[in-house]
Amino acid sequence: MTVYEELKARGLVAQVTDEDLIKNLINNGKATFYIGFDPTADSLHVGHFMALCLMKRLQMAGNKPIALLGGGTGMIGDPSGRSDMRQMMTPETIQHNCDRFKEQMSKFIDFSEGKALMVNNADWLMDLNYIEVLREIGPHFSVNRMLAAECYKQRMEKGLTFLEFNYMIMQAYDFFALYQRYGCNLQFGGDDQWGNMLAGTELIRRKLGEDASAMTITLLLNSEGKKMGKTQSGAVWLDPDKTSPFEFYQYWRNIADADVLKCIRMLTFLPLEEIDAMDSWEGSQLNRAKEILAYELTKMVHSEEEANKAQESSRALFSQGNAADMPTAELSKEDLTDDAIDILTLLLKSGLVSSKSEARRAVEQGGVSADGEKIPDIHEVFTSEAFTESGLVVKKGKKSFRKVVLKGV
């Protein structure tokens, strides 16, 4: 099976400009390709995960990745998929975020000599002369076609600023600059970036008379059509200080049955034959598939050691409700009254609920347990002796839990 055939079999290919040309490039290791990452936070998240996996796959096949950090475009903000304008960031914040991205990407991509590049579009965008851009680039863009692009439609309803309107031109210029500087002949991006990517191939054709290619990869959506990688507390980050390896593992361990095989196919490097054999799995076998998915992705992002620890802790949580490596909440003696704390206060102070009324409902509905024992009474109290050295594991529902530790015990 060729590299391109495997990408299709894994469900990664969405739209392409010239399929035969792209096949030839990546199957023969002739692609110098780029994917852009705008530094809107100080960590990459699950939304970037598929792009990083794709870069790794293609590099393993002999192609050369360019990770483009958006130090310049980050000054503007991508309007794609937005109903409001992104918050403006300072140059210092953007640079800090770019530095953090580089650390995380190095776990996926080999940046040793000649293997891959990491560049920042601030190197060319920040020094552009406005009049020169208008004269040299402006004539090649039709405003009517730009306004028809999917990436602008949502913003048009609430008002698209001129600042954001320029984002497509800047992204097109990126491809143009990378083509000239590094021989970059292929751009990858999410399916919501199609309009911006076509603008780049068109600019190269009009300015240089050359052909460059673009391919969008399927967005990682769950069975309800929503982007994956979000929880009630926010994004699932690749930075272990923002989302611990255990929480990262648990996110994948708890995805819906309908999504697990798709995620294994799109995100892991397991052989397709092995994944195809899972197609008939059902019931408890799907829980095994979720463990495989969670383990493989945690190993890729955080190391095999962290994946083993997370798996052991997860299994312990579901068996006897006690694990060494899980999200922890600390209480002090001041949190206790007469050397005891009631279950509603415990749920609130551990961060499992946002109010005592929510805690009350959770207990009354039978969804709360402590060290594996269901708590039936909203008046249940725990003395300091309940908080052993290893902590008290408090669980709300199937997926929310904390190891609660009493400091000084």
C-alpha angles and dihedrals in degrees: 000000000000123000092253093048089053091051089054093045089053091052095244102124116089112156132357134187097215114001097193093050093047091047091054093048100050098033090056098040092248098124121109097187138174139206121191125225118192110209098230092144138021093254140044115242140201089280088067093044098090092050091052091048090050091051090051093049093051094044089053087055092056100265123131119239126207115199105204114203113204101226088143102036088044086069087064107031130225112264092199112126092359129126092188138034118274118247113263115246130208119244088246092055091047092051092048091051091048090053091052092048091055092055092051097043091055088071089065106029130052105229095181119131113310095352100095143342135226114199136168121226089214084079091074107014098056093058098046117126111231096219091047091051091050092050100038103034107018097072091060095061125078112210090207092056092044092053090051092057116113092232091067101042099087093046093049090066093060099028129286114227121222087239092062092039087067093058094089091052091050093049091048089050089052091060090045091052094045091049091054098040103039107013091251105178103171137047126198127194146143118295089253089064097062096110093050092047094050088051088059096050090047093050091052091049094048097043101036105018089234133127120241125173138224134196129182122212123219114268114245101248129165125232089274092058095251125131112262123231101065128111133177089268094048139264125359101241130202090219108096090214090060099037114017119226088249093052089045090052092047092052091061093036089059102045119124120279089241092060105043101084092043090053093047089052096047103037111029130070094225113133114270091234090060091048093047089057088060093059091091094048117119141162113008090002089069089058087055089050090052090052090052092050094046093046096048095048095043089050090051095049103032109017136268091273092057091045090054092048092048092049093049091048092048093051090047090051093054094043111041100354097242126107136158100218113049138106108303133207120194124214128187131211087261089066090063127079115210088349093303142089128204122233095248093054090043092055091048098047092045090057096242092121135025097219142017091246089059088048091051092052092048092053094043090051091054095246101124129086137168120209089345096309117117114237108222099172127067087209094059111132134196123209122211089263089069089067102078124187090270092050136240115283110219118189131192116191119330100305111030120082144142136195101227115207125191109216115229095028 
